[in-house]
Amino acid sequence: MSQLKDEKEQLKKAIRIGMRYGENRGVVKFDGADSANDKVEFIYRLLVHDKLITALPPEKLSQVAMRHKLALWASKLEI
């Protein structure tokens, strides 16, 4: 898995956009008590469910892999 040059910034962008997407769909309401890991996992699963990103193979599914996948997704958005 190759690291993006600005992966941390892209991940922050992905979390921000993913939270807004989930709340606008009416499927979740995030609050301050939610950890970053919980947000990453929920956003990843929501985007896979909505077929906006492809799922990782079960044997490669980890928090690091989900974060990388979300960063890649955010880097391709034109926002």
Sequence and secondary structure as in RCSB ss.txt:
>XXXX:A:sequence
MSQLKDEKEQLKKAIRIGMRYGENRGVVKFDGADSANDKVEFIYRLLVHDKLITALPPEKLSQVAMRHKLALWAS
KLEI
>XXXX:A:secstr
    TTHHHHHHHHHHHHHHHHHHHTS    TTS HHHHHHHHHHHHHHTTSS    GGG  HHHHHHHHHHHHH
HS  
